[in-house]
Amino acid sequence: MNEYQAKQIAEALGGEPWQSGGDTWLVMNYRQDGKLVVISDDVVCLYEDKERLDKAEPTTSILLR
């Protein structure tokens, strides 16, 4: 997704737009329980914490395409 899309989705869901490198944008949503929801064009992933995100180890994911 592009920057505009990420900002709009982040605003609607209470998350933060995040540029993951190049021209790739994600939406990061930190939950109150410490878990992290990451939304991209292709997938929504739930991570136990930032460390699991860095290791690309989602707890669960939903493929959007």
PDBQT receptor file of N, H, CA, C and O in Angstrom, charges set to zero:
ATOM      1  N   MET A   1       0.846  -1.169   0.000  1.00  0.00    +0.000 N 
ATOM      2  CA  MET A   1       0.000   0.000   0.000  1.00  0.00    +0.000 C 
ATOM      3  C   MET A   1       0.889   1.227   0.000  1.00  0.00    +0.000 C 
ATOM      4  O   MET A   1       2.055   1.163   0.388  1.00  0.00    +0.000 OA
ATOM      5  N   ASN A   2       0.339   2.331  -0.432  1.00  0.00    +0.000 N 
ATOM      6  H   ASN A   2      -0.609   2.384  -0.747  1.00  0.00    +0.000 HD
ATOM      7  CA  ASN A   2       1.130   3.559  -0.465  1.00  0.00    +0.000 C 
ATOM      8  C   ASN A   2       0.945   4.332   0.846  1.00  0.00    +0.000 C 
ATOM      9  O   ASN A   2       0.160   3.937   1.708  1.00  0.00    +0.000 OA
ATOM     10  N   GLU A   3       1.675   5.427   0.976  1.00  0.00    +0.000 N 
ATOM     11  H   GLU A   3       2.312   5.748   0.276  1.00  0.00    +0.000 HD
ATOM     12  CA  GLU A   3       1.653   6.213   2.209  1.00  0.00    +0.000 C 
ATOM     13  C   GLU A   3       0.252   6.735   2.529  1.00  0.00    +0.000 C 
ATOM     14  O   GLU A   3      -0.188   6.669   3.677  1.00  0.00    +0.000 OA
ATOM     15  N   TYR A   4      -0.432   7.243   1.538  1.00  0.00    +0.000 N 
ATOM     16  H   TYR A   4      -0.074   7.296   0.606  1.00  0.00    +0.000 HD
ATOM     17  CA  TYR A   4      -1.780   7.784   1.754  1.00  0.00    +0.000 C 
ATOM     18  C   TYR A   4      -2.714   6.703   2.297  1.00  0.00    +0.000 C 
ATOM     19  O   TYR A   4      -3.431   6.928   3.272  1.00  0.00    +0.000 OA
ATOM     20  N   GLN A   5      -2.702   5.533   1.665  1.00  0.00    +0.000 N 
ATOM     21  H   GLN A   5      -2.119   5.350   0.873  1.00  0.00    +0.000 HD
ATOM     22  CA  GLN A   5      -3.562   4.438   2.108  1.00  0.00    +0.000 C 
ATOM     23  C   GLN A   5      -3.238   4.030   3.542  1.00  0.00    +0.000 C 
ATOM     24  O   GLN A   5      -4.137   3.820   4.357  1.00  0.00    +0.000 OA
ATOM     25  N   ALA A   6      -1.953   3.920   3.838  1.00  0.00    +0.000 N 
ATOM     26  H   ALA A   6      -1.223   4.090   3.177  1.00  0.00    +0.000 HD
ATOM     27  CA  ALA A   6      -1.532   3.522   5.179  1.00  0.00    +0.000 C 
ATOM     28  C   ALA A   6      -2.007   4.537   6.221  1.00  0.00    +0.000 C 
ATOM     29  O   ALA A   6      -2.462   4.154   7.298  1.00  0.00    +0.000 OA
ATOM     30  N   LYS A   7      -1.902   5.817   5.904  1.00  0.00    +0.000 N 
ATOM     31  H   LYS A   7      -1.532   6.128   5.028  1.00  0.00    +0.000 HD
ATOM     32  CA  LYS A   7      -2.342   6.850   6.846  1.00  0.00    +0.000 C 
ATOM     33  C   LYS A   7      -3.847   6.789   7.067  1.00  0.00    +0.000 C 
ATOM     34  O   LYS A   7      -4.316   6.939   8.195  1.00  0.00    +0.000 OA
ATOM     35  N   GLN A   8      -4.596   6.574   6.008  1.00  0.00    +0.000 N 
ATOM     36  H   GLN A   8      -4.215   6.452   5.092  1.00  0.00    +0.000 HD
ATOM     37  CA  GLN A   8      -6.053   6.508   6.122  1.00  0.00    +0.000 C 
ATOM     38  C   GLN A   8      -6.492   5.290   6.934  1.00  0.00    +0.000 C 
ATOM     39  O   GLN A   8      -7.368   5.404   7.791  1.00  0.00    +0.000 OA
ATOM     40  N   ILE A   9      -5.905   4.149   6.678  1.00  0.00    +0.000 N 
ATOM     41  H   ILE A   9      -5.194   4.057   5.981  1.00  0.00    +0.000 HD
ATOM     42  CA  ILE A   9      -6.253   2.930   7.413  1.00  0.00    +0.000 C 
ATOM     43  C   ILE A   9      -5.833   3.059   8.873  1.00  0.00    +0.000 C 
ATOM     44  O   ILE A   9      -6.577   2.674   9.775  1.00  0.00    +0.000 OA
ATOM     45  N   ALA A  10      -4.638   3.601   9.101  1.00  0.00    +0.000 N 
ATOM     46  H   ALA A  10      -4.034   3.913   8.368  1.00  0.00    +0.000 HD
ATOM     47  CA  ALA A  10      -4.153   3.790  10.467  1.00  0.00    +0.000 C 
ATOM     48  C   ALA A  10      -5.082   4.710  11.252  1.00  0.00    +0.000 C 
ATOM     49  O   ALA A  10      -5.387   4.437  12.413  1.00  0.00    +0.000 OA
ATOM     50  N   GLU A  11      -5.523   5.773  10.641  1.00  0.00    +0.000 N 
ATOM     51  H   GLU A  11      -5.275   5.994   9.698  1.00  0.00    +0.000 HD
ATOM     52  CA  GLU A  11      -6.427   6.702  11.310  1.00  0.00    +0.000 C 
ATOM     53  C   GLU A  11      -7.759   6.023  11.640  1.00  0.00    +0.000 C 
ATOM     54  O   GLU A  11      -8.309   6.208  12.726  1.00  0.00    +0.000 OA
ATOM     55  N   ALA A  12      -8.258   5.249  10.708  1.00  0.00    +0.000 N 
ATOM     56  H   ALA A  12      -7.811   5.098   9.826  1.00  0.00    +0.000 HD
ATOM     57  CA  ALA A  12      -9.551   4.577  10.913  1.00  0.00    +0.000 C 
ATOM     58  C   ALA A  12      -9.473   3.510  12.003  1.00  0.00    +0.000 C 
ATOM     59  O   ALA A  12     -10.446   3.288  12.723  1.00  0.00    +0.000 OA
ATOM     60  N   LEU A  13      -8.330   2.853  12.127  1.00  0.00    +0.000 N 
ATOM     61  H   LEU A  13      -7.539   3.033  11.542  1.00  0.00    +0.000 HD
ATOM     62  CA  LEU A  13      -8.204   1.735  13.070  1.00  0.00    +0.000 C 
ATOM     63  C   LEU A  13      -7.444   2.079  14.337  1.00  0.00    +0.000 C 
ATOM     64  O   LEU A  13      -7.310   1.237  15.226  1.00  0.00    +0.000 OA
ATOM     65  N   GLY A  14      -6.945   3.304  14.434  1.00  0.00    +0.000 N 
ATOM     66  H   GLY A  14      -7.054   3.988  13.713  1.00  0.00    +0.000 HD
ATOM     67  CA  GLY A  14      -6.201   3.703  15.624  1.00  0.00    +0.000 C 
ATOM     68  C   GLY A  14      -4.784   3.173  15.648  1.00  0.00    +0.000 C 
ATOM     69  O   GLY A  14      -4.221   2.952  16.721  1.00  0.00    +0.000 OA
ATOM     70  N   GLY A  15      -4.196   2.965  14.469  1.00  0.00    +0.000 N 
ATOM     71  H   GLY A  15      -4.653   3.144  13.598  1.00  0.00    +0.000 HD
ATOM     72  CA  GLY A  15      -2.826   2.474  14.385  1.00  0.00    +0.000 C 
ATOM     73  C   GLY A  15      -1.878   3.545  13.910  1.00  0.00    +0.000 C 
ATOM     74  O   GLY A  15      -2.193   4.735  13.941  1.00  0.00    +0.000 OA
ATOM     75  N   GLU A  16      -0.702   3.108  13.467  1.00  0.00    +0.000 N 
ATOM     76  H   GLU A  16      -0.446   2.141  13.442  1.00  0.00    +0.000 HD
ATOM     77  CA  GLU A  16       0.323   4.013  12.970  1.00  0.00    +0.000 C 
ATOM     78  C   GLU A  16       0.774   3.563  11.581  1.00  0.00    +0.000 C 
ATOM     79  O   GLU A  16       1.009   2.373  11.372  1.00  0.00    +0.000 OA
ATOM     80  N   PRO A  17       0.900   4.486  10.629  1.00  0.00    +0.000 N 
ATOM     81  CA  PRO A  17       1.503   4.110   9.349  1.00  0.00    +0.000 C 
ATOM     82  C   PRO A  17       2.999   3.909   9.564  1.00  0.00    +0.000 C 
ATOM     83  O   PRO A  17       3.615   4.611  10.366  1.00  0.00    +0.000 OA
ATOM     84  N   TRP A  18       3.580   2.956   8.850  1.00  0.00    +0.000 N 
ATOM     85  H   TRP A  18       3.079   2.386   8.198  1.00  0.00    +0.000 HD
ATOM     86  CA  TRP A  18       4.997   2.653   9.024  1.00  0.00    +0.000 C 
ATOM     87  C   TRP A  18       5.591   2.262   7.680  1.00  0.00    +0.000 C 
ATOM     88  O   TRP A  18       5.066   1.388   6.990  1.00  0.00    +0.000 OA
ATOM     89  N   GLN A  19       6.686   2.913   7.314  1.00  0.00    +0.000 N 
ATOM     90  H   GLN A  19       7.112   3.623   7.875  1.00  0.00    +0.000 HD
ATOM     91  CA  GLN A  19       7.363   2.577   6.064  1.00  0.00    +0.000 C 
ATOM     92  C   GLN A  19       8.361   1.467   6.361  1.00  0.00    +0.000 C 
ATOM     93  O   GLN A  19       9.287   1.646   7.152  1.00  0.00    +0.000 OA
ATOM     94  N   SER A  20       8.167   0.332   5.727  1.00  0.00    +0.000 N 
ATOM     95  H   SER A  20       7.415   0.187   5.085  1.00  0.00    +0.000 HD
ATOM     96  CA  SER A  20       9.009  -0.833   6.020  1.00  0.00    +0.000 C 
ATOM     97  C   SER A  20      10.217  -0.927   5.106  1.00  0.00    +0.000 C 
ATOM     98  O   SER A  20      10.976  -1.894   5.172  1.00  0.00    +0.000 OA
ATOM     99  N   GLY A  21      10.395   0.058   4.264  1.00  0.00    +0.000 N 
ATOM    100  H   GLY A  21       9.778   0.843   4.210  1.00  0.00    +0.000 HD
ATOM    101  CA  GLY A  21      11.538   0.069   3.358  1.00  0.00    +0.000 C 
ATOM    102  C   GLY A  21      11.080   0.278   1.939  1.00  0.00    +0.000 C 
ATOM    103  O   GLY A  21      10.023  -0.207   1.535  1.00  0.00    +0.000 OA
ATOM    104  N   GLY A  22      11.881   1.005   1.182  1.00  0.00    +0.000 N 
ATOM    105  H   GLY A  22      12.739   1.399   1.510  1.00  0.00    +0.000 HD
ATOM    106  CA  GLY A  22      11.487   1.304  -0.186  1.00  0.00    +0.000 C 
ATOM    107  C   GLY A  22      10.212   2.114  -0.188  1.00  0.00    +0.000 C 
ATOM    108  O   GLY A  22      10.104   3.114   0.522  1.00  0.00    +0.000 OA
ATOM    109  N   ASP A  23       9.255   1.693  -0.973  1.00  0.00    +0.000 N 
ATOM    110  H   ASP A  23       9.343   0.881  -1.550  1.00  0.00    +0.000 HD
ATOM    111  CA  ASP A  23       7.970   2.397  -1.041  1.00  0.00    +0.000 C 
ATOM    112  C   ASP A  23       6.853   1.524  -0.476  1.00  0.00    +0.000 C 
ATOM    113  O   ASP A  23       5.698   1.638  -0.888  1.00  0.00    +0.000 OA
ATOM    114  N   THR A  24       7.203   0.652   0.471  1.00  0.00    +0.000 N 
ATOM    115  H   THR A  24       8.141   0.560   0.806  1.00  0.00    +0.000 HD
ATOM    116  CA  THR A  24       6.249  -0.257   1.072  1.00  0.00    +0.000 C 
ATOM    117  C   THR A  24       5.791   0.293   2.416  1.00  0.00    +0.000 C 
ATOM    118  O   THR A  24       6.608   0.566   3.296  1.00  0.00    +0.000 OA
ATOM    119  N   TRP A  25       4.491   0.451   2.567  1.00  0.00    +0.000 N 
ATOM    120  H   TRP A  25       3.828   0.229   1.853  1.00  0.00    +0.000 HD
ATOM    121  CA  TRP A  25       3.906   0.972   3.792  1.00  0.00    +0.000 C 
ATOM    122  C   TRP A  25       3.041  -0.082   4.456  1.00  0.00    +0.000 C 
ATOM    123  O   TRP A  25       2.357  -0.855   3.784  1.00  0.00    +0.000 OA
ATOM    124  N   LEU A  26       3.074  -0.107   5.785  1.00  0.00    +0.000 N 
ATOM    125  H   LEU A  26       3.629   0.520   6.331  1.00  0.00    +0.000 HD
ATOM    126  CA  LEU A  26       2.264  -1.006   6.602  1.00  0.00    +0.000 C 
ATOM    127  C   LEU A  26       1.497  -0.185   7.623  1.00  0.00    +0.000 C 
ATOM    128  O   LEU A  26       1.785   0.994   7.829  1.00  0.00    +0.000 OA
ATOM    129  N   VAL A  27       0.532  -0.807   8.252  1.00  0.00    +0.000 N 
ATOM    130  H   VAL A  27       0.299  -1.765   8.085  1.00  0.00    +0.000 HD
ATOM    131  CA  VAL A  27      -0.154  -0.197   9.381  1.00  0.00    +0.000 C 
ATOM    132  C   VAL A  27       0.164  -1.048  10.603  1.00  0.00    +0.000 C 
ATOM    133  O   VAL A  27      -0.034  -2.263  10.600  1.00  0.00    +0.000 OA
ATOM    134  N   MET A  28       0.655  -0.397  11.640  1.00  0.00    +0.000 N 
ATOM    135  H   MET A  28       0.815   0.590  11.643  1.00  0.00    +0.000 HD
ATOM    136  CA  MET A  28       1.013  -1.058  12.892  1.00  0.00    +0.000 C 
ATOM    137  C   MET A  28      -0.009  -0.654  13.944  1.00  0.00    +0.000 C 
ATOM    138  O   MET A  28      -0.290   0.531  14.123  1.00  0.00    +0.000 OA
ATOM    139  N   ASN A  29      -0.559  -1.635  14.634  1.00  0.00    +0.000 N 
ATOM    140  H   ASN A  29      -0.331  -2.598  14.489  1.00  0.00    +0.000 HD
ATOM    141  CA  ASN A  29      -1.530  -1.354  15.675  1.00  0.00    +0.000 C 
ATOM    142  C   ASN A  29      -1.107  -2.097  16.940  1.00  0.00    +0.000 C 
ATOM    143  O   ASN A  29      -1.227  -3.320  17.023  1.00  0.00    +0.000 OA
ATOM    144  N   TYR A  30      -0.613  -1.347  17.919  1.00  0.00    +0.000 N 
ATOM    145  H   TYR A  30      -0.516  -0.354  17.851  1.00  0.00    +0.000 HD
ATOM    146  CA  TYR A  30      -0.192  -1.929  19.190  1.00  0.00    +0.000 C 
ATOM    147  C   TYR A  30      -1.408  -2.062  20.101  1.00  0.00    +0.000 C 
ATOM    148  O   TYR A  30      -2.062  -1.070  20.424  1.00  0.00    +0.000 OA
ATOM    149  N   ARG A  31      -1.702  -3.281  20.507  1.00  0.00    +0.000 N 
ATOM    150  H   ARG A  31      -1.171  -4.086  20.244  1.00  0.00    +0.000 HD
ATOM    151  CA  ARG A  31      -2.868  -3.526  21.350  1.00  0.00    +0.000 C 
ATOM    152  C   ARG A  31      -2.515  -3.333  22.818  1.00  0.00    +0.000 C 
ATOM    153  O   ARG A  31      -1.341  -3.333  23.187  1.00  0.00    +0.000 OA
ATOM    154  N   GLN A  32      -3.530  -3.169  23.648  1.00  0.00    +0.000 N 
ATOM    155  H   GLN A  32      -4.484  -3.168  23.348  1.00  0.00    +0.000 HD
ATOM    156  CA  GLN A  32      -3.321  -2.961  25.081  1.00  0.00    +0.000 C 
ATOM    157  C   GLN A  32      -2.688  -4.172  25.759  1.00  0.00    +0.000 C 
ATOM    158  O   GLN A  32      -2.037  -4.034  26.795  1.00  0.00    +0.000 OA
ATOM    159  N   ASP A  33      -2.875  -5.354  25.185  1.00  0.00    +0.000 N 
ATOM    160  H   ASP A  33      -3.404  -5.466  24.344  1.00  0.00    +0.000 HD
ATOM    161  CA  ASP A  33      -2.294  -6.565  25.776  1.00  0.00    +0.000 C 
ATOM    162  C   ASP A  33      -0.844  -6.792  25.349  1.00  0.00    +0.000 C 
ATOM    163  O   ASP A  33      -0.251  -7.819  25.680  1.00  0.00    +0.000 OA
ATOM    164  N   GLY A  34      -0.269  -5.822  24.604  1.00  0.00    +0.000 N 
ATOM    165  H   GLY A  34      -0.752  -4.989  24.336  1.00  0.00    +0.000 HD
ATOM    166  CA  GLY A  34       1.128  -5.919  24.186  1.00  0.00    +0.000 C 
ATOM    167  C   GLY A  34       1.332  -6.567  22.829  1.00  0.00    +0.000 C 
ATOM    168  O   GLY A  34       2.438  -6.538  22.289  1.00  0.00    +0.000 OA
ATOM    169  N   LYS A  35       0.293  -7.145  22.278  1.00  0.00    +0.000 N 
ATOM    170  H   LYS A  35      -0.606  -7.169  22.716  1.00  0.00    +0.000 HD
ATOM    171  CA  LYS A  35       0.401  -7.777  20.965  1.00  0.00    +0.000 C 
ATOM    172  C   LYS A  35       0.355  -6.711  19.875  1.00  0.00    +0.000 C 
ATOM    173  O   LYS A  35      -0.076  -5.580  20.101  1.00  0.00    +0.000 OA
ATOM    174  N   LEU A  36       0.806  -7.097  18.705  1.00  0.00    +0.000 N 
ATOM    175  H   LEU A  36       1.156  -8.015  18.521  1.00  0.00    +0.000 HD
ATOM    176  CA  LEU A  36       0.941  -6.168  17.598  1.00  0.00    +0.000 C 
ATOM    177  C   LEU A  36       0.226  -6.716  16.370  1.00  0.00    +0.000 C 
ATOM    178  O   LEU A  36       0.466  -7.850  15.954  1.00  0.00    +0.000 OA
ATOM    179  N   VAL A  37      -0.659  -5.898  15.790  1.00  0.00    +0.000 N 
ATOM    180  H   VAL A  37      -0.854  -4.977  16.128  1.00  0.00    +0.000 HD
ATOM    181  CA  VAL A  37      -1.341  -6.254  14.554  1.00  0.00    +0.000 C 
ATOM    182  C   VAL A  37      -0.697  -5.456  13.430  1.00  0.00    +0.000 C 
ATOM    183  O   VAL A  37      -0.581  -4.233  13.515  1.00  0.00    +0.000 OA
ATOM    184  N   VAL A  38      -0.278  -6.152  12.377  1.00  0.00    +0.000 N 
ATOM    185  H   VAL A  38      -0.372  -7.145  12.308  1.00  0.00    +0.000 HD
ATOM    186  CA  VAL A  38       0.368  -5.508  11.236  1.00  0.00    +0.000 C 
ATOM    187  C   VAL A  38      -0.467  -5.787   9.988  1.00  0.00    +0.000 C 
ATOM    188  O   VAL A  38      -0.800  -6.933   9.686  1.00  0.00    +0.000 OA
ATOM    189  N   ILE A  39      -0.795  -4.715   9.274  1.00  0.00    +0.000 N 
ATOM    190  H   ILE A  39      -0.524  -3.784   9.520  1.00  0.00    +0.000 HD
ATOM    191  CA  ILE A  39      -1.629  -4.821   8.077  1.00  0.00    +0.000 C 
ATOM    192  C   ILE A  39      -0.824  -4.380   6.870  1.00  0.00    +0.000 C 
ATOM    193  O   ILE A  39      -0.217  -3.309   6.871  1.00  0.00    +0.000 OA
ATOM    194  N   SER A  40      -0.822  -5.217   5.835  1.00  0.00    +0.000 N 
ATOM    195  H   SER A  40      -1.315  -6.087   5.834  1.00  0.00    +0.000 HD
ATOM    196  CA  SER A  40      -0.197  -4.868   4.557  1.00  0.00    +0.000 C 
ATOM    197  C   SER A  40      -1.240  -5.037   3.457  1.00  0.00    +0.000 C 
ATOM    198  O   SER A  40      -2.407  -5.315   3.733  1.00  0.00    +0.000 OA
ATOM    199  N   ASP A  41      -0.812  -4.869   2.219  1.00  0.00    +0.000 N 
ATOM    200  H   ASP A  41       0.136  -4.644   1.995  1.00  0.00    +0.000 HD
ATOM    201  CA  ASP A  41      -1.714  -5.112   1.086  1.00  0.00    +0.000 C 
ATOM    202  C   ASP A  41      -2.176  -6.553   1.020  1.00  0.00    +0.000 C 
ATOM    203  O   ASP A  41      -3.292  -6.835   0.585  1.00  0.00    +0.000 OA
ATOM    204  N   ASP A  42      -1.317  -7.468   1.453  1.00  0.00    +0.000 N 
ATOM    205  H   ASP A  42      -0.410  -7.239   1.807  1.00  0.00    +0.000 HD
ATOM    206  CA  ASP A  42      -1.553  -8.886   1.242  1.00  0.00    +0.000 C 
ATOM    207  C   ASP A  42      -2.036  -9.666   2.455  1.00  0.00    +0.000 C 
ATOM    208  O   ASP A  42      -2.686 -10.702   2.319  1.00  0.00    +0.000 OA
ATOM    209  N   VAL A  43      -1.713  -9.160   3.649  1.00  0.00    +0.000 N 
ATOM    210  H   VAL A  43      -1.184  -8.319   3.759  1.00  0.00    +0.000 HD
ATOM    211  CA  VAL A  43      -1.940  -9.984   4.829  1.00  0.00    +0.000 C 
ATOM    212  C   VAL A  43      -2.145  -9.119   6.074  1.00  0.00    +0.000 C 
ATOM    213  O   VAL A  43      -1.646  -7.998   6.169  1.00  0.00    +0.000 OA
ATOM    214  N   VAL A  44      -2.896  -9.678   7.022  1.00  0.00    +0.000 N 
ATOM    215  H   VAL A  44      -3.302 -10.589   6.946  1.00  0.00    +0.000 HD
ATOM    216  CA  VAL A  44      -3.010  -9.104   8.363  1.00  0.00    +0.000 C 
ATOM    217  C   VAL A  44      -2.391 -10.129   9.299  1.00  0.00    +0.000 C 
ATOM    218  O   VAL A  44      -2.792 -11.293   9.303  1.00  0.00    +0.000 OA
ATOM    219  N   CYS A  45      -1.406  -9.697  10.098  1.00  0.00    +0.000 N 
ATOM    220  H   CYS A  45      -1.080  -8.752  10.095  1.00  0.00    +0.000 HD
ATOM    221  CA  CYS A  45      -0.706 -10.616  10.999  1.00  0.00    +0.000 C 
ATOM    222  C   CYS A  45      -0.808 -10.141  12.442  1.00  0.00    +0.000 C 
ATOM    223  O   CYS A  45      -0.820  -8.942  12.719  1.00  0.00    +0.000 OA
ATOM    224  N   LEU A  46      -0.879 -11.094  13.342  1.00  0.00    +0.000 N 
ATOM    225  H   LEU A  46      -0.869 -12.068  13.117  1.00  0.00    +0.000 HD
ATOM    226  CA  LEU A  46      -0.843 -10.821  14.771  1.00  0.00    +0.000 C 
ATOM    227  C   LEU A  46       0.472 -11.358  15.313  1.00  0.00    +0.000 C 
ATOM    228  O   LEU A  46       0.824 -12.514  15.078  1.00  0.00    +0.000 OA
ATOM    229  N   TYR A  47       1.192 -10.517  16.037  1.00  0.00    +0.000 N 
ATOM    230  H   TYR A  47       0.906  -9.578  16.228  1.00  0.00    +0.000 HD
ATOM    231  CA  TYR A  47       2.467 -10.899  16.647  1.00  0.00    +0.000 C 
ATOM    232  C   TYR A  47       2.355 -10.766  18.159  1.00  0.00    +0.000 C 
ATOM    233  O   TYR A  47       1.656  -9.885  18.659  1.00  0.00    +0.000 OA
ATOM    234  N   GLU A  48       3.034 -11.627  18.875  1.00  0.00    +0.000 N 
ATOM    235  H   GLU A  48       3.602 -12.343  18.468  1.00  0.00    +0.000 HD
ATOM    236  CA  GLU A  48       3.039 -11.558  20.336  1.00  0.00    +0.000 C 
ATOM    237  C   GLU A  48       3.685 -10.257  20.825  1.00  0.00    +0.000 C 
ATOM    238  O   GLU A  48       3.272  -9.694  21.839  1.00  0.00    +0.000 OA
ATOM    239  N   ASP A  49       4.695  -9.789  20.096  1.00  0.00    +0.000 N 
ATOM    240  H   ASP A  49       5.030 -10.247  19.272  1.00  0.00    +0.000 HD
ATOM    241  CA  ASP A  49       5.397  -8.569  20.474  1.00  0.00    +0.000 C 
ATOM    242  C   ASP A  49       6.301  -8.127  19.327  1.00  0.00    +0.000 C 
ATOM    243  O   ASP A  49       6.364  -8.790  18.292  1.00  0.00    +0.000 OA
ATOM    244  N   LYS A  50       6.994  -7.018  19.508  1.00  0.00    +0.000 N 
ATOM    245  H   LYS A  50       6.943  -6.479  20.348  1.00  0.00    +0.000 HD
ATOM    246  CA  LYS A  50       7.871  -6.459  18.464  1.00  0.00    +0.000 C 
ATOM    247  C   LYS A  50       8.996  -7.420  18.123  1.00  0.00    +0.000 C 
ATOM    248  O   LYS A  50       9.405  -7.506  16.965  1.00  0.00    +0.000 OA
ATOM    249  N   GLU A  51       9.498  -8.138  19.106  1.00  0.00    +0.000 N 
ATOM    250  H   GLU A  51       9.166  -8.068  20.047  1.00  0.00    +0.000 HD
ATOM    251  CA  GLU A  51      10.569  -9.110  18.875  1.00  0.00    +0.000 C 
ATOM    252  C   GLU A  51      10.127 -10.192  17.883  1.00  0.00    +0.000 C 
ATOM    253  O   GLU A  51      10.897 -10.582  17.004  1.00  0.00    +0.000 OA
ATOM    254  N   ARG A  52       8.906 -10.669  18.023  1.00  0.00    +0.000 N 
ATOM    255  H   ARG A  52       8.281 -10.353  18.736  1.00  0.00    +0.000 HD
ATOM    256  CA  ARG A  52       8.372 -11.687  17.096  1.00  0.00    +0.000 C 
ATOM    257  C   ARG A  52       8.190 -11.100  15.692  1.00  0.00    +0.000 C 
ATOM    258  O   ARG A  52       8.386 -11.790  14.692  1.00  0.00    +0.000 OA
ATOM    259  N   LEU A  53       7.818  -9.831  15.633  1.00  0.00    +0.000 N 
ATOM    260  H   LEU A  53       7.659  -9.270  16.445  1.00  0.00    +0.000 HD
ATOM    261  CA  LEU A  53       7.728  -9.161  14.326  1.00  0.00    +0.000 C 
ATOM    262  C   LEU A  53       9.097  -9.136  13.659  1.00  0.00    +0.000 C 
ATOM    263  O   LEU A  53       9.227  -9.464  12.479  1.00  0.00    +0.000 OA
ATOM    264  N   ASP A  54      10.116  -8.747  14.416  1.00  0.00    +0.000 N 
ATOM    265  H   ASP A  54      10.011  -8.481  15.374  1.00  0.00    +0.000 HD
ATOM    266  CA  ASP A  54      11.475  -8.690  13.872  1.00  0.00    +0.000 C 
ATOM    267  C   ASP A  54      11.954 -10.045  13.372  1.00  0.00    +0.000 C 
ATOM    268  O   ASP A  54      12.757 -10.124  12.442  1.00  0.00    +0.000 OA
ATOM    269  N   LYS A  55      11.458 -11.107  13.994  1.00  0.00    +0.000 N 
ATOM    270  H   LYS A  55      10.805 -11.042  14.749  1.00  0.00    +0.000 HD
ATOM    271  CA  LYS A  55      11.820 -12.474  13.593  1.00  0.00    +0.000 C 
ATOM    272  C   LYS A  55      10.868 -13.047  12.546  1.00  0.00    +0.000 C 
ATOM    273  O   LYS A  55      11.047 -14.177  12.091  1.00  0.00    +0.000 OA
ATOM    274  N   ALA A  56       9.847 -12.259  12.161  1.00  0.00    +0.000 N 
ATOM    275  H   ALA A  56       9.701 -11.341  12.531  1.00  0.00    +0.000 HD
ATOM    276  CA  ALA A  56       8.829 -12.697  11.190  1.00  0.00    +0.000 C 
ATOM    277  C   ALA A  56       8.143 -13.977  11.662  1.00  0.00    +0.000 C 
ATOM    278  O   ALA A  56       8.002 -14.936  10.904  1.00  0.00    +0.000 OA
ATOM    279  N   GLU A  57       7.716 -13.977  12.939  1.00  0.00    +0.000 N 
ATOM    280  H   GLU A  57       7.831 -13.198  13.555  1.00  0.00    +0.000 HD
ATOM    281  CA  GLU A  57       7.038 -15.122  13.539  1.00  0.00    +0.000 C 
ATOM    282  C   GLU A  57       5.651 -14.712  14.028  1.00  0.00    +0.000 C 
ATOM    283  O   GLU A  57       5.451 -14.489  15.222  1.00  0.00    +0.000 OA
ATOM    284  N   PRO A  58       4.684 -14.612  13.095  1.00  0.00    +0.000 N 
ATOM    285  CA  PRO A  58       3.332 -14.241  13.528  1.00  0.00    +0.000 C 
ATOM    286  C   PRO A  58       2.649 -15.382  14.289  1.00  0.00    +0.000 C 
ATOM    287  O   PRO A  58       2.909 -16.560  14.044  1.00  0.00    +0.000 OA
ATOM    288  N   THR A  59       1.779 -15.000  15.209  1.00  0.00    +0.000 N 
ATOM    289  H   THR A  59       1.568 -14.043  15.408  1.00  0.00    +0.000 HD
ATOM    290  CA  THR A  59       0.947 -15.980  15.914  1.00  0.00    +0.000 C 
ATOM    291  C   THR A  59      -0.112 -16.516  14.974  1.00  0.00    +0.000 C 
ATOM    292  O   THR A  59      -0.407 -17.711  14.953  1.00  0.00    +0.000 OA
ATOM    293  N   THR A  60      -0.674 -15.609  14.199  1.00  0.00    +0.000 N 
ATOM    294  H   THR A  60      -0.434 -14.638  14.216  1.00  0.00    +0.000 HD
ATOM    295  CA  THR A  60      -1.696 -15.976  13.230  1.00  0.00    +0.000 C 
ATOM    296  C   THR A  60      -1.678 -14.941  12.104  1.00  0.00    +0.000 C 
ATOM    297  O   THR A  60      -1.170 -13.832  12.270  1.00  0.00    +0.000 OA
ATOM    298  N   SER A  61      -2.234 -15.319  10.975  1.00  0.00    +0.000 N 
ATOM    299  H   SER A  61      -2.646 -16.220  10.841  1.00  0.00    +0.000 HD
ATOM    300  CA  SER A  61      -2.286 -14.386   9.849  1.00  0.00    +0.000 C 
ATOM    301  C   SER A  61      -3.524 -14.678   8.987  1.00  0.00    +0.000 C 
ATOM    302  O   SER A  61      -4.044 -15.793   8.959  1.00  0.00    +0.000 OA
ATOM    303  N   ILE A  62      -3.962 -13.644   8.298  1.00  0.00    +0.000 N 
ATOM    304  H   ILE A  62      -3.539 -12.738   8.320  1.00  0.00    +0.000 HD
ATOM    305  CA  ILE A  62      -5.099 -13.773   7.386  1.00  0.00    +0.000 C 
ATOM    306  C   ILE A  62      -4.633 -13.244   6.037  1.00  0.00    +0.000 C 
ATOM    307  O   ILE A  62      -4.304 -12.065   5.903  1.00  0.00    +0.000 OA
ATOM    308  N   LEU A  63      -4.608 -14.111   5.054  1.00  0.00    +0.000 N 
ATOM    309  H   LEU A  63      -4.875 -15.068   5.163  1.00  0.00    +0.000 HD
ATOM    310  CA  LEU A  63      -4.213 -13.736   3.698  1.00  0.00    +0.000 C 
ATOM    311  C   LEU A  63      -5.347 -12.978   3.030  1.00  0.00    +0.000 C 
ATOM    312  O   LEU A  63      -6.483 -13.452   3.016  1.00  0.00    +0.000 OA
ATOM    313  N   LEU A  64      -5.057 -11.807   2.476  1.00  0.00    +0.000 N 
ATOM    314  H   LEU A  64      -4.135 -11.421   2.487  1.00  0.00    +0.000 HD
ATOM    315  CA  LEU A  64      -6.081 -10.964   1.861  1.00  0.00    +0.000 C 
ATOM    316  C   LEU A  64      -6.214 -11.171   0.364  1.00  0.00    +0.000 C 
ATOM    317  O   LEU A  64      -7.199 -10.732  -0.229  1.00  0.00    +0.000 OA
ATOM    318  N   ARG A  65      -5.270 -11.814  -0.247  1.00  0.00    +0.000 N 
ATOM    319  H   ARG A  65      -4.470 -12.171   0.235  1.00  0.00    +0.000 HD
ATOM    320  CA  ARG A  65      -5.326 -12.032  -1.703  1.00  0.00    +0.000 C 
ATOM    321  C   ARG A  65      -5.251 -13.489  -2.030  1.00  0.00    +0.000 C 
ATOM    322  O   ARG A  65      -5.283 -13.862  -3.202  1.00  0.00    +0.000 OA
TER     323      ARG A  65
